[in-house]
Amino acid sequence: MLQLRPNCECCDADLPPESTQARICTFECTFCADCADVRLAGVCPNCGGELLARPRRPPGALLKYPASTQRVNKPGGCAGTGRP
């Protein structure tokens, strides 16, 4: 089950479960669309995997399987990834 992390690891932007702006890799590293597309060119800085749109969980399923509240943030944002 996807964790549906609540924020972008680079810029710490909020990404609620219903967001269409969330991007994830196969390890569920989570980024906003702006960071994923512009800063990271669609490649996860953690594993090198492809960043794709995160599926949205139906509202009824969120009641039974809530999104994660644990924020993950890279110190310094995405600096040092070799990407602007």
C-alpha positions in Angstrom: 0.0 0.0 0.0 1.4 3.4 -1.0 2.3 5.7 1.9 1.0 8.8 0.2 3.7 11.0 1.8 2.5 14.5 2.6 5.2 16.7 1.1 7.9 17.2 -1.6 11.3 16.0 -0.4 13.0 18.9 -2.2 11.0 22.0 -1.5 8.7 20.7 1.3 5.5 21.8 -0.6 2.4 20.2 0.8 1.1 17.3 -1.3 -2.3 16.2 0.2 -3.6 12.7 -0.8 -5.9 14.2 -3.5 -3.0 16.2 -5.1 -2.5 15.9 -8.9 0.9 17.5 -8.4 2.6 14.6 -6.5 5.3 12.5 -8.3 6.8 9.3 -7.0 9.4 6.7 -7.9 9.2 2.9 -7.3 10.5 3.5 -3.7 7.8 6.1 -3.0 10.2 9.0 -2.8 7.8 11.9 -3.3 8.3 15.2 -5.1 6.0 18.0 -6.4 5.5 18.2 -10.1 7.6 21.4 -10.4 10.7 19.9 -8.7 10.2 16.5 -10.5 9.9 18.1 -13.9 12.2 21.2 -13.7 14.8 20.5 -11.1 15.1 16.7 -11.4 14.1 16.1 -15.1 11.9 13.2 -14.1 14.6 11.2 -12.3 14.6 10.5 -8.6 17.8 11.9 -7.0 17.7 9.1 -4.4 17.6 6.0 -6.6 17.7 7.1 -10.2 14.3 5.8 -10.9 11.6 7.4 -13.0 9.2 9.9 -11.3 5.6 9.4 -12.3 2.3 10.8 -11.2 1.2 9.4 -7.8 -2.1 7.6 -7.9 -4.9 9.2 -5.8 -6.6 7.1 -3.3 -10.5 7.2 -3.4 -11.9 9.3 -0.5 -13.7 6.3 1.0 -10.5 4.3 1.0 -8.6 7.1 2.8 -10.9 6.6 5.8 -9.7 3.0 6.1 -6.2 3.5 4.8 -5.1 7.1 5.7 -2.2 8.8 4.0 1.1 9.1 5.9 1.7 12.2 8.1 5.4 11.6 8.3 7.2 14.4 6.4 10.4 13.4 4.5 12.7 16.3 3.5 16.2 16.3 2.0 18.5 18.7 3.9 19.3 21.5 1.6 16.5 20.5 -0.8 17.6 19.0 -4.1 21.0 20.8 -4.0 23.9 18.4 -4.7 21.9 16.2 -7.0 23.8 17.4 -10.0 20.6 19.1 -11.2 19.6 22.7 -11.0 
